[in-house]
Amino acid sequence: MPILNIKGQEAYKYLGVRVGLNYKQDNVEFFRGIAKDVKLVAASPLAPWQKLTAIRAHILARAEFLCRNSHIQKRDVAELD
């Protein structure tokens, strides 16, 4: 499958974040998903160290990528507080 070029204001998604020139987006849903994922891992039958590893490796990686590559507003992360 060929790699397509991004034109003008187009963007693509990587780890749930729109990347490209048109990067402004509403991040509230993204952080709601992060909160839901953390709650699912916390309720899982994993050992405590496995829960921490799962959160660090999968959930925080997505959140960190978004925070580094997007404009985050305080209202976006209010639910995580």
Gaussian input, Z-matrix of N, CA and C with variables (Angstrom, degrees):
# hf/3-21g

backbone

0 1
 N
 C     1     B1
 C     2     B2     1     A1
 N     3     B3     2     A2     1     D1
 C     4     B4     3     A3     2     D2
 C     5     B5     4     A4     3     D3
 N     6     B6     5     A5     4     D4
 C     7     B7     6     A6     5     D5
 C     8     B8     7     A7     6     D6
 N     9     B9     8     A8     7     D7
 C    10    B10     9     A9     8     D8
 C    11    B11    10    A10     9     D9
 N    12    B12    11    A11    10    D10
 C    13    B13    12    A12    11    D11
 C    14    B14    13    A13    12    D12
 N    15    B15    14    A14    13    D13
 C    16    B16    15    A15    14    D14
 C    17    B17    16    A16    15    D15
 N    18    B18    17    A17    16    D16
 C    19    B19    18    A18    17    D17
 C    20    B20    19    A19    18    D18
 N    21    B21    20    A20    19    D19
 C    22    B22    21    A21    20    D20
 C    23    B23    22    A22    21    D21
 N    24    B24    23    A23    22    D22
 C    25    B25    24    A24    23    D23
 C    26    B26    25    A25    24    D24
 N    27    B27    26    A26    25    D25
 C    28    B28    27    A27    26    D26
 C    29    B29    28    A28    27    D27
 N    30    B30    29    A29    28    D28
 C    31    B31    30    A30    29    D29
 C    32    B32    31    A31    30    D30
 N    33    B33    32    A32    31    D31
 C    34    B34    33    A33    32    D32
 C    35    B35    34    A34    33    D33
 N    36    B36    35    A35    34    D34
 C    37    B37    36    A36    35    D35
 C    38    B38    37    A37    36    D36
 N    39    B39    38    A38    37    D37
 C    40    B40    39    A39    38    D38
 C    41    B41    40    A40    39    D39
 N    42    B42    41    A41    40    D40
 C    43    B43    42    A42    41    D41
 C    44    B44    43    A43    42    D42
 N    45    B45    44    A44    43    D43
 C    46    B46    45    A45    44    D44
 C    47    B47    46    A46    45    D45
 N    48    B48    47    A47    46    D46
 C    49    B49    48    A48    47    D47
 C    50    B50    49    A49    48    D48
 N    51    B51    50    A50    49    D49
 C    52    B52    51    A51    50    D50
 C    53    B53    52    A52    51    D51
 N    54    B54    53    A53    52    D52
 C    55    B55    54    A54    53    D53
 C    56    B56    55    A55    54    D54
 N    57    B57    56    A56    55    D55
 C    58    B58    57    A57    56    D56
 C    59    B59    58    A58    57    D57
 N    60    B60    59    A59    58    D58
 C    61    B61    60    A60    59    D59
 C    62    B62    61    A61    60    D60
 N    63    B63    62    A62    61    D61
 C    64    B64    63    A63    62    D62
 C    65    B65    64    A64    63    D63
 N    66    B66    65    A65    64    D64
 C    67    B67    66    A66    65    D65
 C    68    B68    67    A67    66    D66
 N    69    B69    68    A68    67    D67
 C    70    B70    69    A69    68    D68
 C    71    B71    70    A70    69    D69
 N    72    B72    71    A71    70    D70
 C    73    B73    72    A72    71    D71
 C    74    B74    73    A73    72    D72
 N    75    B75    74    A74    73    D73
 C    76    B76    75    A75    74    D74
 C    77    B77    76    A76    75    D75
 N    78    B78    77    A77    76    D76
 C    79    B79    78    A78    77    D77
 C    80    B80    79    A79    78    D78
 N    81    B81    80    A80    79    D79
 C    82    B82    81    A81    80    D80
 C    83    B83    82    A82    81    D81
 N    84    B84    83    A83    82    D82
 C    85    B85    84    A84    83    D83
 C    86    B86    85    A85    84    D84
 N    87    B87    86    A86    85    D85
 C    88    B88    87    A87    86    D86
 C    89    B89    88    A88    87    D87
 N    90    B90    89    A89    88    D88
 C    91    B91    90    A90    89    D89
 C    92    B92    91    A91    90    D90
 N    93    B93    92    A92    91    D91
 C    94    B94    93    A93    92    D92
 C    95    B95    94    A94    93    D93
 N    96    B96    95    A95    94    D94
 C    97    B97    96    A96    95    D95
 C    98    B98    97    A97    96    D96
 N    99    B99    98    A98    97    D97
 C   100   B100    99    A99    98    D98
 C   101   B101   100   A100    99    D99
 N   102   B102   101   A101   100   D100
 C   103   B103   102   A102   101   D101
 C   104   B104   103   A103   102   D102
 N   105   B105   104   A104   103   D103
 C   106   B106   105   A105   104   D104
 C   107   B107   106   A106   105   D105
 N   108   B108   107   A107   106   D106
 C   109   B109   108   A108   107   D107
 C   110   B110   109   A109   108   D108
 N   111   B111   110   A110   109   D109
 C   112   B112   111   A111   110   D110
 C   113   B113   112   A112   111   D111
 N   114   B114   113   A113   112   D112
 C   115   B115   114   A114   113   D113
 C   116   B116   115   A115   114   D114
 N   117   B117   116   A116   115   D115
 C   118   B118   117   A117   116   D116
 C   119   B119   118   A118   117   D117
 N   120   B120   119   A119   118   D118
 C   121   B121   120   A120   119   D119
 C   122   B122   121   A121   120   D120
 N   123   B123   122   A122   121   D121
 C   124   B124   123   A123   122   D122
 C   125   B125   124   A124   123   D123
 N   126   B126   125   A125   124   D124
 C   127   B127   126   A126   125   D125
 C   128   B128   127   A127   126   D126
 N   129   B129   128   A128   127   D127
 C   130   B130   129   A129   128   D128
 C   131   B131   130   A130   129   D129
 N   132   B132   131   A131   130   D130
 C   133   B133   132   A132   131   D131
 C   134   B134   133   A133   132   D132
 N   135   B135   134   A134   133   D133
 C   136   B136   135   A135   134   D134
 C   137   B137   136   A136   135   D135
 N   138   B138   137   A137   136   D136
 C   139   B139   138   A138   137   D137
 C   140   B140   139   A139   138   D138
 N   141   B141   140   A140   139   D139
 C   142   B142   141   A141   140   D140
 C   143   B143   142   A142   141   D141
 N   144   B144   143   A143   142   D142
 C   145   B145   144   A144   143   D143
 C   146   B146   145   A145   144   D144
 N   147   B147   146   A146   145   D145
 C   148   B148   147   A147   146   D146
 C   149   B149   148   A148   147   D147
 N   150   B150   149   A149   148   D148
 C   151   B151   150   A150   149   D149
 C   152   B152   151   A151   150   D150
 N   153   B153   152   A152   151   D151
 C   154   B154   153   A153   152   D152
 C   155   B155   154   A154   153   D153
 N   156   B156   155   A155   154   D154
 C   157   B157   156   A156   155   D155
 C   158   B158   157   A157   156   D156
 N   159   B159   158   A158   157   D157
 C   160   B160   159   A159   158   D158
 C   161   B161   160   A160   159   D159
 N   162   B162   161   A161   160   D160
 C   163   B163   162   A162   161   D161
 C   164   B164   163   A163   162   D162
 N   165   B165   164   A164   163   D163
 C   166   B166   165   A165   164   D164
 C   167   B167   166   A166   165   D165
 N   168   B168   167   A167   166   D166
 C   169   B169   168   A168   167   D167
 C   170   B170   169   A169   168   D168
 N   171   B171   170   A170   169   D169
 C   172   B172   171   A171   170   D170
 C   173   B173   172   A172   171   D171
 N   174   B174   173   A173   172   D172
 C   175   B175   174   A174   173   D173
 C   176   B176   175   A175   174   D174
 N   177   B177   176   A176   175   D175
 C   178   B178   177   A177   176   D176
 C   179   B179   178   A178   177   D177
 N   180   B180   179   A179   178   D178
 C   181   B181   180   A180   179   D179
 C   182   B182   181   A181   180   D180
 N   183   B183   182   A182   181   D181
 C   184   B184   183   A183   182   D182
 C   185   B185   184   A184   183   D183
 N   186   B186   185   A185   184   D184
 C   187   B187   186   A186   185   D185
 C   188   B188   187   A187   186   D186
 N   189   B189   188   A188   187   D187
 C   190   B190   189   A189   188   D188
 C   191   B191   190   A190   189   D189
 N   192   B192   191   A191   190   D190
 C   193   B193   192   A192   191   D191
 C   194   B194   193   A193   192   D192
 N   195   B195   194   A194   193   D193
 C   196   B196   195   A195   194   D194
 C   197   B197   196   A196   195   D195
 N   198   B198   197   A197   196   D196
 C   199   B199   198   A198   197   D197
 C   200   B200   199   A199   198   D198
 N   201   B201   200   A200   199   D199
 C   202   B202   201   A201   200   D200
 C   203   B203   202   A202   201   D201
 N   204   B204   203   A203   202   D202
 C   205   B205   204   A204   203   D203
 C   206   B206   205   A205   204   D204
 N   207   B207   206   A206   205   D205
 C   208   B208   207   A207   206   D206
 C   209   B209   208   A208   207   D207
 N   210   B210   209   A209   208   D208
 C   211   B211   210   A210   209   D209
 C   212   B212   211   A211   210   D210
 N   213   B213   212   A212   211   D211
 C   214   B214   213   A213   212   D212
 C   215   B215   214   A214   213   D213
 N   216   B216   215   A215   214   D214
 C   217   B217   216   A216   215   D215
 C   218   B218   217   A217   216   D216
 N   219   B219   218   A218   217   D217
 C   220   B220   219   A219   218   D218
 C   221   B221   220   A220   219   D219
 N   222   B222   221   A221   220   D220
 C   223   B223   222   A222   221   D221
 C   224   B224   223   A223   222   D222
 N   225   B225   224   A224   223   D223
 C   226   B226   225   A225   224   D224
 C   227   B227   226   A226   225   D225
 N   228   B228   227   A227   226   D226
 C   229   B229   228   A228   227   D227
 C   230   B230   229   A229   228   D228
 N   231   B231   230   A230   229   D229
 C   232   B232   231   A231   230   D230
 C   233   B233   232   A232   231   D231
 N   234   B234   233   A233   232   D232
 C   235   B235   234   A234   233   D233
 C   236   B236   235   A235   234   D234
 N   237   B237   236   A236   235   D235
 C   238   B238   237   A237   236   D236
 C   239   B239   238   A238   237   D237
 N   240   B240   239   A239   238   D238
 C   241   B241   240   A240   239   D239
 C   242   B242   241   A241   240   D240

   B1=1.4511
   B2=1.5281
   B3=1.3290
   B4=1.4603
   B5=1.5312
   B6=1.3162
   B7=1.4637
   B8=1.5240
   B9=1.3209
   B10=1.4602
   B11=1.5266
   B12=1.3185
   B13=1.4572
   B14=1.5191
   B15=1.3190
   B16=1.4620
   B17=1.5230
   B18=1.3192
   B19=1.4600
   B20=1.5231
   B21=1.3145
   B22=1.4554
   B23=1.5160
   B24=1.3255
   B25=1.4577
   B26=1.5254
   B27=1.3203
   B28=1.4573
   B29=1.5263
   B30=1.3048
   B31=1.4611
   B32=1.5206
   B33=1.3115
   B34=1.4585
   B35=1.5203
   B36=1.3164
   B37=1.4602
   B38=1.5196
   B39=1.3238
   B40=1.4552
   B41=1.5188
   B42=1.3212
   B43=1.4671
   B44=1.5245
   B45=1.3151
   B46=1.4542
   B47=1.5136
   B48=1.3313
   B49=1.4609
   B50=1.5195
   B51=1.3257
   B52=1.4669
   B53=1.5230
   B54=1.3189
   B55=1.4575
   B56=1.5194
   B57=1.3096
   B58=1.4554
   B59=1.5190
   B60=1.3173
   B61=1.4589
   B62=1.5168
   B63=1.3080
   B64=1.4617
   B65=1.5259
   B66=1.3211
   B67=1.4593
   B68=1.5149
   B69=1.3288
   B70=1.4644
   B71=1.5149
   B72=1.3164
   B73=1.4586
   B74=1.5193
   B75=1.3074
   B76=1.4541
   B77=1.5260
   B78=1.3223
   B79=1.4599
   B80=1.5224
   B81=1.3189
   B82=1.4632
   B83=1.5259
   B84=1.3221
   B85=1.4734
   B86=1.5229
   B87=1.3171
   B88=1.4630
   B89=1.5253
   B90=1.3364
   B91=1.4602
   B92=1.5269
   B93=1.3228
   B94=1.4740
   B95=1.5249
   B96=1.3178
   B97=1.4631
   B98=1.5176
   B99=1.3216
   B100=1.4679
   B101=1.5249
   B102=1.3360
   B103=1.4688
   B104=1.5217
   B105=1.3329
   B106=1.4647
   B107=1.5260
   B108=1.3260
   B109=1.4627
   B110=1.5264
   B111=1.3255
   B112=1.4711
   B113=1.5226
   B114=1.3298
   B115=1.4688
   B116=1.5230
   B117=1.3277
   B118=1.4669
   B119=1.5241
   B120=1.3230
   B121=1.4648
   B122=1.5238
   B123=1.3257
   B124=1.4681
   B125=1.5216
   B126=1.3267
   B127=1.4661
   B128=1.5283
   B129=1.3130
   B130=1.4664
   B131=1.5321
   B132=1.3383
   B133=1.4697
   B134=1.5299
   B135=1.3186
   B136=1.4617
   B137=1.5210
   B138=1.3132
   B139=1.4673
   B140=1.5301
   B141=1.3412
   B142=1.4690
   B143=1.5322
   B144=1.3229
   B145=1.4653
   B146=1.5272
   B147=1.3300
   B148=1.4606
   B149=1.5311
   B150=1.3285
   B151=1.4663
   B152=1.5249
   B153=1.3345
   B154=1.4641
   B155=1.5274
   B156=1.3140
   B157=1.4621
   B158=1.5240
   B159=1.3248
   B160=1.4663
   B161=1.5282
   B162=1.3180
   B163=1.4670
   B164=1.5231
   B165=1.3380
   B166=1.4616
   B167=1.5257
   B168=1.3205
   B169=1.4652
   B170=1.5227
   B171=1.3114
   B172=1.4634
   B173=1.5240
   B174=1.3059
   B175=1.4654
   B176=1.5253
   B177=1.3347
   B178=1.4601
   B179=1.5238
   B180=1.3242
   B181=1.4705
   B182=1.5237
   B183=1.3317
   B184=1.4709
   B185=1.5213
   B186=1.3465
   B187=1.4622
   B188=1.5268
   B189=1.3234
   B190=1.4621
   B191=1.5256
   B192=1.3218
   B193=1.4626
   B194=1.5243
   B195=1.3316
   B196=1.4612
   B197=1.5238
   B198=1.3240
   B199=1.4623
   B200=1.5294
   B201=1.3096
   B202=1.4601
   B203=1.5292
   B204=1.3185
   B205=1.4598
   B206=1.5173
   B207=1.3085
   B208=1.4523
   B209=1.5216
   B210=1.3046
   B211=1.4613
   B212=1.5223
   B213=1.3181
   B214=1.4576
   B215=1.5209
   B216=1.3181
   B217=1.4555
   B218=1.5222
   B219=1.3123
   B220=1.4596
   B221=1.5277
   B222=1.3215
   B223=1.4641
   B224=1.5303
   B225=1.3408
   B226=1.4618
   B227=1.5255
   B228=1.3172
   B229=1.4656
   B230=1.5240
   B231=1.3204
   B232=1.4629
   B233=1.5243
   B234=1.3292
   B235=1.4636
   B236=1.5312
   B237=1.3163
   B238=1.4625
   B239=1.5192
   B240=1.3065
   B241=1.4614
   B242=1.5072
   A1=108.17
   A2=118.33
   A3=121.04
   A4=111.56
   A5=115.24
   A6=121.60
   A7=107.83
   A8=116.50
   A9=121.60
   A10=110.63
   A11=116.86
   A12=122.04
   A13=110.01
   A14=116.16
   A15=121.35
   A16=107.58
   A17=116.59
   A18=121.57
   A19=110.14
   A20=115.81
   A21=122.19
   A22=114.34
   A23=115.68
   A24=122.18
   A25=113.02
   A26=118.19
   A27=120.98
   A28=110.30
   A29=115.24
   A30=121.42
   A31=108.20
   A32=116.08
   A33=121.20
   A34=108.16
   A35=116.90
   A36=121.04
   A37=109.90
   A38=115.57
   A39=122.64
   A40=107.07
   A41=117.35
   A42=123.30
   A43=111.21
   A44=117.25
   A45=121.92
   A46=114.82
   A47=117.83
   A48=122.38
   A49=109.05
   A50=115.55
   A51=119.11
   A52=108.08
   A53=116.26
   A54=122.43
   A55=108.03
   A56=116.48
   A57=122.23
   A58=108.74
   A59=116.39
   A60=118.91
   A61=112.12
   A62=117.78
   A63=122.14
   A64=108.25
   A65=117.25
   A66=120.49
   A67=113.74
   A68=118.84
   A69=119.67
   A70=108.99
   A71=115.25
   A72=119.96
   A73=108.85
   A74=115.56
   A75=121.88
   A76=107.60
   A77=116.68
   A78=121.50
   A79=113.55
   A80=118.44
   A81=121.28
   A82=110.49
   A83=117.29
   A84=120.65
   A85=111.53
   A86=116.84
   A87=120.36
   A88=110.23
   A89=116.86
   A90=120.20
   A91=112.08
   A92=117.90
   A93=119.58
   A94=109.73
   A95=116.18
   A96=120.91
   A97=111.80
   A98=117.08
   A99=121.33
   A100=109.54
   A101=117.35
   A102=121.08
   A103=110.77
   A104=117.02
   A105=121.08
   A106=110.72
   A107=116.61
   A108=120.58
   A109=111.85
   A110=117.14
   A111=120.35
   A112=110.13
   A113=116.98
   A114=120.01
   A115=111.44
   A116=117.42
   A117=120.72
   A118=111.39
   A119=116.75
   A120=119.86
   A121=109.95
   A122=117.44
   A123=120.68
   A124=111.59
   A125=117.78
   A126=121.51
   A127=112.64
   A128=117.51
   A129=120.65
   A130=110.99
   A131=117.01
   A132=120.34
   A133=113.70
   A134=118.03
   A135=121.07
   A136=111.05
   A137=115.77
   A138=121.10
   A139=108.06
   A140=117.61
   A141=119.51
   A142=113.75
   A143=117.68
   A144=119.12
   A145=111.07
   A146=117.56
   A147=120.82
   A148=110.90
   A149=116.19
   A150=120.23
   A151=110.44
   A152=115.72
   A153=119.45
   A154=111.29
   A155=116.60
   A156=120.50
   A157=111.08
   A158=117.09
   A159=120.88
   A160=110.98
   A161=116.42
   A162=120.19
   A163=110.16
   A164=116.87
   A165=120.78
   A166=112.60
   A167=116.21
   A168=120.12
   A169=113.69
   A170=117.76
   A171=119.50
   A172=113.60
   A173=117.27
   A174=120.21
   A175=111.28
   A176=117.06
   A177=119.12
   A178=112.39
   A179=117.11
   A180=119.54
   A181=110.61
   A182=116.74
   A183=120.19
   A184=111.02
   A185=116.33
   A186=120.26
   A187=110.86
   A188=116.91
   A189=120.11
   A190=111.23
   A191=116.95
   A192=120.17
   A193=110.49
   A194=116.82
   A195=120.22
   A196=110.69
   A197=117.01
   A198=120.44
   A199=111.81
   A200=116.97
   A201=120.33
   A202=112.80
   A203=117.68
   A204=120.73
   A205=114.25
   A206=118.00
   A207=120.74
   A208=109.08
   A209=115.38
   A210=120.75
   A211=107.90
   A212=116.69
   A213=122.34
   A214=108.66
   A215=116.09
   A216=121.15
   A217=108.99
   A218=115.52
   A219=120.60
   A220=111.59
   A221=117.39
   A222=120.30
   A223=111.71
   A224=116.46
   A225=120.38
   A226=112.03
   A227=116.77
   A228=120.81
   A229=113.02
   A230=117.95
   A231=121.36
   A232=112.13
   A233=117.33
   A234=120.98
   A235=112.04
   A236=117.45
   A237=120.79
   A238=112.63
   A239=117.32
   A240=121.30
   A241=112.87
   D1=128.09
   D2=-178.44
   D3=-72.64
   D4=152.26
   D5=175.79
   D6=-84.48
   D7=125.39
   D8=-178.05
   D9=-86.35
   D10=144.19
   D11=175.67
   D12=-80.00
   D13=146.35
   D14=175.23
   D15=-89.42
   D16=131.51
   D17=-177.85
   D18=-113.75
   D19=141.60
   D20=171.71
   D21=49.75
   D22=-117.19
   D23=-176.47
   D24=-94.70
   D25=15.02
   D26=179.71
   D27=-73.20
   D28=159.16
   D29=178.06
   D30=-146.87
   D31=165.83
   D32=174.11
   D33=-128.47
   D34=162.87
   D35=-179.12
   D36=-101.55
   D37=133.68
   D38=174.76
   D39=-137.78
   D40=121.68
   D41=-175.94
   D42=54.42
   D43=35.07
   D44=176.93
   D45=82.16
   D46=4.84
   D47=-177.53
   D48=-113.66
   D49=131.86
   D50=175.83
   D51=-73.57
   D52=125.43
   D53=-179.03
   D54=-117.43
   D55=132.98
   D56=-179.21
   D57=146.37
   D58=-167.94
   D59=-179.84
   D60=-70.70
   D61=-30.79
   D62=-179.96
   D63=-95.51
   D64=80.40
   D65=-172.75
   D66=-105.13
   D67=-2.58
   D68=179.72
   D69=-74.53
   D70=126.66
   D71=-178.64
   D72=-152.05
   D73=164.11
   D74=176.73
   D75=-86.63
   D76=115.58
   D77=-174.60
   D78=-94.73
   D79=3.20
   D80=-178.50
   D81=-60.55
   D82=-45.96
   D83=-179.81
   D84=-64.76
   D85=-36.88
   D86=178.29
   D87=-60.30
   D88=-47.17
   D89=-178.33
   D90=-73.25
   D91=-26.96
   D92=171.76
   D93=-63.93
   D94=-40.74
   D95=176.69
   D96=-64.03
   D97=-39.55
   D98=177.24
   D99=-62.59
   D100=-45.94
   D101=179.44
   D102=-61.88
   D103=-40.90
   D104=178.64
   D105=-63.76
   D106=-42.59
   D107=179.78
   D108=-64.03
   D109=-40.05
   D110=178.08
   D111=-63.91
   D112=-41.70
   D113=178.63
   D114=-65.10
   D115=-38.21
   D116=177.93
   D117=-64.96
   D118=-41.84
   D119=178.22
   D120=-66.73
   D121=-40.74
   D122=179.76
   D123=-63.19
   D124=-33.61
   D125=-178.96
   D126=-86.13
   D127=-4.42
   D128=-177.55
   D129=-75.64
   D130=161.19
   D131=-178.99
   D132=-81.67
   D133=17.15
   D134=179.06
   D135=-70.17
   D136=157.69
   D137=173.10
   D138=-68.76
   D139=154.90
   D140=-178.21
   D141=-54.18
   D142=-41.16
   D143=-179.69
   D144=-67.80
   D145=-30.77
   D146=177.67
   D147=-71.32
   D148=-36.00
   D149=176.97
   D150=-62.85
   D151=-45.61
   D152=179.46
   D153=-62.73
   D154=-41.23
   D155=178.81
   D156=-64.12
   D157=-42.25
   D158=179.21
   D159=-63.49
   D160=-43.14
   D161=179.65
   D162=-65.56
   D163=-46.49
   D164=-179.52
   D165=-62.60
   D166=-45.56
   D167=-172.67
   D168=-77.27
   D169=-34.09
   D170=-172.30
   D171=-110.57
   D172=-48.22
   D173=-173.41
   D174=-79.95
   D175=-48.46
   D176=-179.09
   D177=-67.32
   D178=-28.56
   D179=177.46
   D180=-62.87
   D181=-42.50
   D182=177.76
   D183=-65.28
   D184=-44.86
   D185=-178.29
   D186=-65.15
   D187=-41.16
   D188=179.63
   D189=-64.43
   D190=-41.83
   D191=178.82
   D192=-61.14
   D193=-43.11
   D194=179.01
   D195=-63.66
   D196=-45.45
   D197=-177.36
   D198=-64.01
   D199=-33.23
   D200=-179.84
   D201=-80.18
   D202=-23.87
   D203=-171.98
   D204=-120.41
   D205=18.95
   D206=-178.92
   D207=-149.83
   D208=168.06
   D209=175.78
   D210=-94.75
   D211=113.30
   D212=-177.30
   D213=-100.83
   D214=133.29
   D215=175.07
   D216=-106.85
   D217=157.18
   D218=-177.43
   D219=-59.13
   D220=-36.41
   D221=-179.28
   D222=-65.25
   D223=-25.97
   D224=-179.60
   D225=-65.29
   D226=-36.45
   D227=-174.89
   D228=-104.18
   D229=7.93
   D230=-176.69
   D231=-59.25
   D232=-35.53
   D233=-178.28
   D234=-69.96
   D235=-26.49
   D236=179.87
   D237=-77.22
   D238=-20.51
   D239=-175.44
   D240=-64.35

